[in-house]
Amino acid sequence: MQQIALPTAASGSSDALTLSGTATSEGFLSLSADGQYLTLGGYNAVPTTAGVTSSTAATVNRVAGLVTISSGSVNTTTAASSGTSGKFRSVTTVNGSSFYLGSSSGGVDYLSTFARSPPPLSFRPLLPISVVVQTFGGQLYASASSTTFQDISTVGSGLPTTSGQTTSVLTGMPTSGTHSGYDFWFKDSSTDILLMTALSVMAAGFRKWTLSSGTWSLSYTLLNTGSATTSVRGLTGLLTAVAMRNFSPRPVQLLPQ
């Protein structure tokens, strides 16, 4: 186990990286696609700052935190400047060279590394409330909880860097009701076998989705306490493999002593 301290005060070109302390849908962790970095989003505010997601939102930078796994070093020099409001929920990156941001103010934003954008380039037109952003198999995905966009959606084609992207709910996932999609994980980079999401409010729990002939179907839901309304927000996955060998019987030859 390793503990990495995040900065609680700005210093030079580096911002603080703290959470509001009042929201249950912030601080989602993401592993970069190349496996070299851990990312999370926070605020350039000292701990206990009041109204960081609302009344003081226009004056507090949204910080894209980048942790280098091999060294444990923390980079907080990339931020969305004043003008970005709402809860800053998640950040993801492919290789540490740029970031995708998810927030409750609506949708997904793109931000260059080591840059201060006032505010970031927005992909927001069709995804009102973004929770978690992730990239798998060279595609940008986002979870959401709104009337039309629920569970998981693709954002644009591939890894977009310009505005005006089309957002599409994965085929087979609900587009009505009161589902609230949170964290998610694809089994493999080809995204053709397994998707797990953590849901809150209605249909809460860990849910396994399986892709067949281009359509996702719900295989089962795991409830962490047996209650259908228990909120589950975060998850991660790890693939394990067991190596097995086939042994053919061999004759035994007895030699005289």
Number of C-alpha atoms within 10 A of each C-alpha: 2 5 6 9 10 15 19 16 14 15 11 6 10 18 26 23 27 23 24 21 12 12 12 9 18 23 20 23 20 23 21 22 19 10 12 14 24 21 23 23 28 26 28 26 24 18 15 12 15 14 12 26 23 12 11 13 18 16 15 21 27 37 28 32 28 26 21 16 13 8 8 15 13 20 21 25 20 24 29 24 19 18 15 20 22 17 26 31 26 30 33 31 28 21 14 20 10 17 25 29 31 30 27 22 18 21 25 32 23 25 24 18 18 17 14 18 18 13 18 22 18 19 24 21 14 17 24 18 23 31 31 34 32 27 24 19 13 13 16 22 25 32 29 29 24 19 15 17 27 26 25 28 23 20 25 19 13 14 17 15 18 12 15 13 18 15 20 17 21 19 14 14 17 16 17 11 12 16 21 24 29 27 29 26 20 20 15 13 13 11 15 16 14 18 21 22 26 26 27 23 15 15 21 24 25 23 18 19 21 18 18 11 6 11 13 19 16 14 13 13 18 15 17 13 10 9 12 16 15 17 21 19 23 19 15 14 10 6 6 6 5 4 5 6 5 5 6 6 6 6 6 6 6 6 5 4 3
